[in-house]
Amino acid sequence: MTGSNEIWRKAIILAIVGGLVFWAITIAGSLLPIAAEYRDAFSISNIQTVWVGSLPAGMIIGFCVSYFLLRFFDKIPTKNPILKSVILGFVALGIVFILIGVAANRSSDALHVFVTGAVFNLIRFPSLGIVIGYLYKRLYGSA
């Protein structure tokens, strides 16, 4: 039972840091002019919604990446924890691509909206994975 509690504790620590990086990149990206077009396509009314909503989303994604990194560490190919967490970040990104594709179909310019969302997420998800893997390596070693 203590091993299970240890995984949860480690996953929460890694998720907080990964979520904060996800949030910071979202804020930086939301200041770009193309982000305004993207928000308009989804009828997101103001930047506070993006800034506030991305923190819990980043924490959830960070927790999922962290938990699966810790739980299935030996089953993920490669020995480097940074690469392992980036792989998990790309798995999460694949799931998000499906969600963006469905949401983009509501727009009149679906391809443009999908590509814009994909580019923003191609920066956020691997960055989250890099930070989680780096922190794992730094705090808990490579095994």
Residue frames as a rotation matrix with the C-alpha (Angstrom) as fourth column:
MET 1
0.562 0.827 0.000 0.00
0.827 -0.562 0.000 0.00
0.000 0.000 -1.000 0.00
THR 2
0.401 -0.461 -0.792 2.83
0.193 -0.802 0.565 2.45
-0.895 -0.380 -0.233 0.71
GLY 3
-0.668 -0.621 0.409 4.19
0.498 0.033 0.866 1.92
-0.552 0.783 0.287 -2.81
SER 4
-0.060 0.758 0.649 0.85
0.957 -0.142 0.255 3.04
0.285 0.636 -0.717 -4.19
ASN 5
0.785 0.329 -0.526 0.84
0.525 -0.803 0.282 6.11
-0.329 -0.497 -0.803 -1.94
GLU 6
-0.112 -0.925 -0.362 4.37
0.284 -0.379 0.881 6.90
-0.952 -0.005 0.305 -3.07
ILE 7
-0.597 -0.032 0.802 3.32
0.801 0.033 0.598 6.85
-0.046 0.999 0.006 -6.73
TRP 8
0.460 0.857 0.234 0.43
0.844 -0.503 0.183 9.21
0.275 0.113 -0.955 -6.01
ARG 9
0.626 -0.278 -0.729 2.66
0.355 -0.730 0.584 11.61
-0.694 -0.624 -0.358 -4.05
LYS 10
-0.490 -0.870 0.044 5.31
0.369 -0.162 0.915 11.68
-0.789 0.465 0.401 -6.77
ALA 11
-0.370 0.425 0.826 2.69
0.917 0.022 0.399 12.04
0.152 0.905 -0.398 -9.51
ILE 12
0.715 0.669 -0.203 1.13
0.697 -0.706 0.127 15.05
-0.058 -0.233 -0.971 -7.78
ILE 13
0.244 -0.712 -0.658 4.51
0.179 -0.634 0.752 16.79
-0.953 -0.301 -0.027 -7.42
LEU 14
-0.730 -0.539 0.421 5.38
0.463 0.063 0.884 16.18
-0.503 0.840 0.204 -11.07
ALA 15
-0.053 0.817 0.575 1.87
0.984 -0.056 0.171 17.19
0.172 0.575 -0.800 -12.19
ILE 16
0.658 0.284 -0.697 2.03
0.505 -0.854 0.129 20.54
-0.559 -0.437 -0.705 -10.41
VAL 17
-0.217 -0.830 -0.514 5.28
-0.038 -0.519 0.854 21.50
-0.975 0.205 0.081 -12.11
GLY 18
-0.782 -0.036 0.622 4.15
0.580 0.323 0.748 20.17
-0.228 0.946 -0.231 -15.50
GLY 19
0.236 0.961 0.147 0.81
0.971 -0.230 -0.058 21.95
-0.022 0.156 -0.987 -15.17
LEU 20
0.472 -0.128 -0.872 2.53
0.239 -0.934 0.266 25.24
-0.849 -0.334 -0.410 -14.36
VAL 21
-0.679 -0.729 -0.085 4.70
0.051 -0.162 0.985 24.93
-0.732 0.665 0.148 -17.47
PHE 22
-0.480 0.616 0.624 1.63
0.877 0.312 0.366 24.11
0.030 0.723 -0.690 -19.56
TRP 23
0.537 0.728 -0.426 -0.10
0.777 -0.624 -0.087 27.17
-0.329 -0.284 -0.901 -18.08
ALA 24
0.060 -0.609 -0.791 2.87
0.051 -0.789 0.612 29.50
-0.997 -0.077 -0.016 -18.70
ILE 25
-0.875 -0.372 0.310 3.14
0.289 0.114 0.951 28.42
-0.389 0.921 0.008 -22.33
THR 26
-0.084 0.929 0.359 -0.61
0.994 0.055 0.091 28.92
0.065 0.365 -0.929 -22.76
ILE 27
0.560 0.259 -0.787 -0.37
0.454 -0.890 0.030 32.46
-0.693 -0.374 -0.616 -21.40
ALA 28
-0.406 -0.791 -0.457 2.57
-0.079 -0.468 0.880 33.26
-0.910 0.394 0.128 -23.67
GLY 29
-0.831 0.110 0.545 0.76
0.542 0.378 0.751 31.80
-0.123 0.919 -0.374 -26.67
SER 30
0.154 0.988 -0.034 -2.47
0.966 -0.158 -0.204 33.62
-0.207 -0.001 -0.978 -25.88
LEU 31
0.179 -0.162 -0.970 -0.70
0.137 -0.973 0.188 36.93
-0.974 -0.167 -0.152 -26.35
LEU 32
-0.842 -0.495 0.216 -0.05
0.239 0.018 0.971 36.17
-0.485 0.869 0.103 -30.02
PRO 33
-0.522 0.664 -0.535 -2.44
-0.774 -0.632 -0.029 37.66
-0.357 0.400 0.844 -32.60
ILE 34
-0.573 0.301 -0.762 -3.27
-0.431 0.681 0.593 34.25
0.697 0.668 -0.260 -34.07
ALA 35
-0.900 0.235 -0.367 -4.56
0.432 0.592 -0.681 33.16
0.057 -0.771 -0.634 -30.66
ALA 36
-0.615 0.714 -0.336 -7.31
-0.400 -0.649 -0.647 35.79
-0.680 -0.264 0.684 -30.89
GLU 37
-0.311 0.477 -0.822 -8.54
-0.897 0.140 0.420 34.20
0.315 0.868 0.385 -34.12
TYR 38
-0.715 -0.027 -0.698 -8.45
0.058 0.993 -0.098 30.78
0.696 -0.111 -0.709 -32.48
ARG 39
-0.871 0.424 -0.250 -10.47
0.262 -0.029 -0.965 32.01
-0.416 -0.905 -0.086 -29.48
ASP 40
-0.447 0.725 -0.524 -12.99
-0.780 -0.603 -0.169 33.65
-0.438 0.333 0.835 -31.83
ALA 41
-0.510 0.220 -0.832 -13.45
-0.581 0.625 0.521 30.39
0.635 0.749 -0.191 -33.73
PHE 42
-0.589 0.258 -0.766 -14.47
0.542 0.829 -0.137 28.64
0.600 -0.496 -0.628 -30.51
SER 43
0.281 0.733 0.620 -16.38
0.042 -0.655 0.755 31.65
0.959 -0.186 -0.215 -29.14
ILE 44
0.040 -0.360 -0.932 -14.14
0.991 0.137 -0.010 31.94
0.131 -0.923 0.362 -26.11
SER 45
0.783 0.565 0.260 -15.05
0.556 -0.823 0.117 35.35
0.280 0.053 -0.959 -24.79
ASN 46
0.817 -0.472 0.332 -11.98
-0.523 -0.848 0.082 36.61
0.243 -0.240 -0.940 -22.97
ILE 47
0.045 -0.935 -0.351 -8.38
-0.404 0.304 -0.863 35.92
0.914 0.180 -0.364 -22.20
GLN 48
-0.316 -0.128 0.940 -9.10
-0.949 0.052 -0.312 35.25
-0.009 -0.990 -0.137 -18.51
THR 49
0.748 0.623 0.230 -10.99
-0.602 0.782 -0.161 32.13
-0.280 -0.018 0.960 -19.50
VAL 50
0.679 -0.585 -0.443 -7.93
-0.074 0.545 -0.835 30.89
0.730 0.600 0.327 -21.35
TRP 51
-0.262 -0.870 0.418 -5.55
-0.554 -0.219 -0.803 31.88
0.790 -0.442 -0.425 -18.55
VAL 52
-0.185 0.254 0.949 -7.63
-0.956 0.177 -0.234 30.42
-0.227 -0.951 0.210 -15.73
GLY 53
0.774 0.629 0.076 -8.92
-0.586 0.757 -0.289 27.35
-0.239 0.179 0.954 -17.58
SER 54
0.516 -0.624 -0.586 -5.52
-0.358 0.465 -0.810 26.23
0.778 0.628 0.017 -18.80
LEU 55
-0.368 -0.672 0.643 -4.11
-0.881 0.032 -0.471 25.79
0.296 -0.740 -0.604 -15.29
PRO 56
0.127 0.423 0.897 -6.50
-0.669 0.704 -0.237 22.98
-0.732 -0.570 0.372 -14.25
ALA 57
0.946 0.198 -0.258 -6.22
-0.325 0.553 -0.767 21.46
-0.009 0.810 0.587 -17.73
GLY 58
0.194 -0.962 -0.193 -2.43
-0.612 0.036 -0.790 21.48
0.767 0.271 -0.582 -17.48
MET 59
-0.351 -0.279 0.894 -2.58
-0.920 0.282 -0.273 19.95
-0.176 -0.918 -0.355 -14.02
ILE 60
0.575 0.642 0.507 -4.86
-0.497 0.766 -0.408 17.14
-0.650 -0.017 0.760 -15.24
ILE 61
0.874 -0.312 -0.372 -2.70
-0.245 0.377 -0.893 16.43
0.419 0.872 0.253 -18.28
GLY 62
-0.083 -0.960 0.268 0.43
-0.778 -0.106 -0.620 16.67
0.623 -0.259 -0.738 -16.14
PHE 63
-0.043 0.133 0.990 -1.03
-0.856 0.507 -0.105 14.26
-0.516 -0.852 0.093 -13.61
CYS 64
0.897 0.419 0.138 -1.92
-0.282 0.785 -0.551 11.73
-0.339 0.456 0.823 -16.32
VAL 65
0.573 -0.764 -0.297 1.56
-0.327 0.119 -0.938 11.92
0.752 0.634 -0.181 -17.87
SER 66
-0.251 -0.702 0.666 3.20
-0.903 -0.077 -0.422 11.71
0.348 -0.708 -0.615 -14.43
TYR 67
0.280 0.439 0.854 1.09
-0.757 0.648 -0.085 8.82
-0.590 -0.622 0.514 -13.22
PHE 68
0.992 0.123 -0.018 1.65
-0.105 0.756 -0.646 6.73
-0.066 0.643 0.763 -16.33
LEU 69
0.294 -0.955 -0.043 5.36
-0.549 -0.132 -0.825 7.58
0.783 0.266 -0.563 -16.26
LEU 70
-0.338 -0.420 0.842 5.62
-0.941 0.150 -0.303 6.32
0.001 -0.895 -0.446 -12.69
ARG 71
0.390 0.641 0.662 3.25
-0.650 0.700 -0.295 3.38
-0.652 -0.315 0.689 -13.05
PHE 72
0.929 0.018 0.370 4.63
0.235 0.742 -0.627 1.99
-0.286 0.670 0.685 -16.31
PHE 73
0.529 -0.777 -0.342 8.21
-0.682 -0.629 0.374 3.30
-0.505 0.035 -0.862 -16.14
ASP 74
-0.379 -0.763 0.523 9.82
-0.315 0.638 0.703 -0.02
-0.870 0.102 -0.482 -17.12
LYS 75
0.070 0.512 0.856 7.33
0.645 0.631 -0.430 -0.73
-0.761 0.582 -0.286 -19.91
ILE 76
0.910 0.204 -0.361 7.93
-0.088 -0.755 -0.650 2.50
-0.405 0.623 -0.669 -21.84
PRO 77
0.592 -0.727 0.348 10.69
0.791 0.444 -0.420 2.07
0.151 0.524 0.838 -24.42
THR 78
0.218 -0.722 0.656 13.96
0.020 -0.669 -0.743 3.99
0.976 0.175 -0.131 -23.82
LYS 79
-0.046 -0.352 -0.935 15.94
0.919 0.351 -0.178 4.41
0.391 -0.868 0.307 -20.65
ASN 80
-0.914 -0.350 0.206 15.82
0.278 -0.909 -0.312 8.20
0.296 -0.228 0.928 -20.42
PRO 81
-0.374 0.825 -0.424 12.93
0.794 0.049 -0.607 9.46
-0.480 -0.563 -0.673 -18.23
ILE 82
-0.441 0.203 -0.874 12.74
-0.322 -0.945 -0.058 12.67
-0.838 0.256 0.482 -20.26
LEU 83
-0.833 0.113 -0.541 12.11
-0.515 0.198 0.834 10.73
0.201 0.974 -0.107 -23.46
LYS 84
-0.776 0.579 -0.249 9.64
0.616 0.780 -0.106 8.48
0.133 -0.236 -0.963 -21.64
SER 85
-0.256 0.711 -0.655 7.57
0.507 -0.478 -0.717 11.44
-0.823 -0.516 -0.238 -20.48
VAL 86
-0.561 0.052 -0.826 7.77
-0.619 -0.689 0.377 13.11
-0.549 0.723 0.419 -23.90
ILE 87
-0.933 0.261 -0.248 6.41
0.018 0.721 0.693 9.89
0.360 0.642 -0.677 -25.44
LEU 88
-0.455 0.797 -0.397 3.53
0.864 0.286 -0.415 10.00
-0.217 -0.531 -0.819 -22.95
GLY 89
-0.367 0.276 -0.889 3.03
-0.044 -0.959 -0.279 13.69
-0.929 -0.063 0.364 -23.79
PHE 90
-0.809 0.036 -0.586 2.68
-0.586 -0.125 0.801 12.77
-0.045 0.992 0.122 -27.45
VAL 91
-0.773 0.608 -0.183 0.13
0.577 0.793 0.197 10.07
0.265 0.047 -0.963 -26.58
ALA 92
-0.215 0.686 -0.695 -1.90
0.645 -0.435 -0.629 12.72
-0.734 -0.583 -0.349 -24.73
LEU 93
-0.561 -0.057 -0.826 -1.42
-0.426 -0.836 0.347 15.06
-0.710 0.546 0.445 -27.69
GLY 94
-0.967 0.219 -0.134 -2.90
0.000 0.524 0.851 12.42
0.257 0.823 -0.507 -30.01
ILE 95
-0.377 0.865 -0.331 -6.01
0.919 0.303 -0.253 12.29
-0.118 -0.399 -0.909 -27.85
VAL 96
-0.147 0.283 -0.948 -6.24
0.231 -0.922 -0.311 16.07
-0.962 -0.265 0.070 -27.88
PHE 97
-0.910 -0.190 -0.370 -5.86
-0.307 -0.294 0.905 16.13
-0.280 0.937 0.209 -31.68
ILE 98
-0.685 0.727 0.042 -9.03
0.651 0.585 0.483 14.06
0.327 0.358 -0.875 -31.92
LEU 99
0.004 0.705 -0.709 -10.85
0.867 -0.356 -0.349 16.49
-0.499 -0.613 -0.612 -29.64
ILE 100
-0.439 -0.221 -0.871 -9.58
-0.123 -0.945 0.302 19.53
-0.890 0.240 0.388 -31.58
GLY 101
-0.999 0.053 0.010 -10.67
0.021 0.208 0.978 17.91
0.049 0.977 -0.209 -34.84
VAL 102
-0.320 0.940 -0.114 -14.18
0.935 0.333 0.120 17.38
0.151 -0.069 -0.986 -33.54
ALA 103
0.123 0.355 -0.927 -14.39
0.602 -0.769 -0.214 20.91
-0.789 -0.531 -0.309 -32.16
ALA 104
-0.709 -0.477 -0.520 -12.89
-0.096 -0.665 0.741 22.45
-0.699 0.575 0.425 -35.30
ASN 105
-0.783 0.449 0.431 -15.68
0.609 0.407 0.681 20.97
0.131 0.795 -0.592 -37.41
ARG 106
0.186 0.857 -0.481 -18.05
0.871 -0.370 -0.322 23.48
-0.454 -0.359 -0.815 -35.79
SER 107
-0.121 -0.357 -0.926 -16.11
-0.008 -0.933 0.360 26.28
-0.993 0.051 0.110 -37.44
SER 108
0.878 0.425 -0.218 -16.51
-0.176 -0.135 -0.975 27.56
-0.444 0.895 -0.043 -40.99
ASP 109
0.445 -0.814 -0.375 -12.74
-0.706 -0.061 -0.706 27.28
0.551 0.578 -0.601 -41.50
ALA 110
0.975 0.108 0.194 -12.16
-0.212 0.720 0.661 23.89
-0.069 -0.686 0.725 -39.87
LEU 111
0.591 -0.805 -0.038 -8.71
0.679 0.523 -0.514 23.19
0.434 0.278 0.857 -41.32
HIS 112
-0.036 -0.600 0.799 -7.30
-0.053 -0.798 -0.601 26.55
0.998 -0.064 -0.003 -40.25
VAL 113
0.478 0.300 0.825 -8.71
-0.805 -0.227 0.549 26.17
0.351 -0.927 0.133 -36.73
PHE 114
0.993 -0.116 -0.034 -7.39
0.120 0.939 0.324 22.60
-0.006 -0.325 0.946 -36.46
VAL 115
0.327 -0.934 0.142 -3.89
0.634 0.105 -0.766 23.52
0.701 0.340 0.627 -37.64
THR 116
0.008 -0.286 0.958 -3.73
-0.437 -0.863 -0.253 26.52
0.899 -0.417 -0.132 -35.29
GLY 117
0.723 0.322 0.611 -4.80
-0.688 0.255 0.680 24.38
0.063 -0.912 0.406 -32.33
ALA 118
0.897 -0.424 -0.129 -2.37
0.408 0.903 -0.134 21.67
0.173 0.068 0.982 -33.33
VAL 119
0.109 -0.903 0.415 0.57
0.288 -0.371 -0.883 24.09
0.951 0.215 0.220 -33.47
PHE 120
0.180 0.007 0.984 -0.22
-0.791 -0.593 0.149 25.52
0.585 -0.805 -0.101 -30.04
ASN 121
0.852 0.240 0.466 -0.46
-0.491 0.676 0.549 22.03
-0.183 -0.697 0.694 -28.59
LEU 122
0.734 -0.664 -0.147 2.68
0.423 0.615 -0.665 20.80
0.532 0.426 0.732 -30.37
ILE 123
-0.168 -0.776 0.607 4.53
-0.238 -0.566 -0.789 23.28
0.957 -0.277 -0.089 -28.19
ARG 124
0.157 0.320 0.934 2.69
-0.932 -0.265 0.247 22.74
0.326 -0.910 0.257 -24.90
PHE 125
0.933 0.355 0.059 2.55
-0.353 0.873 0.338 18.94
0.068 -0.336 0.939 -24.65
PRO 126
0.484 -0.818 -0.311 6.20
0.510 0.552 -0.660 18.08
0.711 0.161 0.684 -25.38
SER 127
-0.258 -0.560 0.787 7.27
-0.354 -0.704 -0.616 20.94
0.899 -0.438 -0.017 -23.09
LEU 128
0.489 0.517 0.703 5.15
-0.858 0.139 0.494 19.47
0.158 -0.845 0.511 -20.32
GLY 129
0.967 -0.123 -0.221 6.76
0.121 0.992 -0.025 16.07
0.223 -0.003 0.975 -20.97
ILE 130
0.130 -0.983 0.128 10.28
0.260 -0.091 -0.961 17.49
0.957 0.158 0.244 -20.97
VAL 131
-0.187 -0.171 0.967 9.77
-0.733 -0.632 -0.254 19.25
0.654 -0.756 -0.007 -17.65
ILE 132
0.745 0.502 0.439 8.14
-0.667 0.559 0.492 16.24
0.002 -0.659 0.752 -15.99
GLY 133
0.832 -0.476 -0.285 10.90
0.350 0.849 -0.395 13.93
0.430 0.229 0.873 -17.22
TYR 134
-0.087 -0.895 0.437 13.63
0.011 -0.440 -0.898 16.33
0.996 -0.073 0.048 -16.16
LEU 135
0.032 0.171 0.985 12.12
-0.920 -0.381 0.096 16.79
0.391 -0.909 0.145 -12.70
TYR 136
0.955 0.297 0.010 11.69
-0.284 0.903 0.322 13.03
0.087 -0.310 0.947 -12.34
LYS 137
0.490 -0.847 -0.206 15.32
0.457 0.451 -0.767 12.47
0.742 0.282 0.608 -13.26
ARG 138
-0.254 -0.611 0.750 16.46
-0.285 -0.693 -0.662 15.20
0.924 -0.382 0.002 -10.89
LEU 139
0.080 0.379 0.922 14.33
-0.969 -0.189 0.162 14.19
0.235 -0.906 0.352 -7.89
TYR 140
0.665 0.395 0.634 14.02
-0.584 0.804 0.111 10.43
-0.466 -0.444 0.766 -8.17
GLY 141
-0.404 -0.868 0.289 16.88
-0.393 0.450 0.802 9.27
-0.826 0.211 -0.523 -10.35
SER 142
-0.448 0.173 -0.877 16.53
-0.889 0.020 0.458 7.37
0.097 0.985 0.145 -13.57
ALA 143
-0.660 0.232 -0.714 15.17
0.023 0.957 0.289 4.17
0.751 0.174 -0.637 -12.08
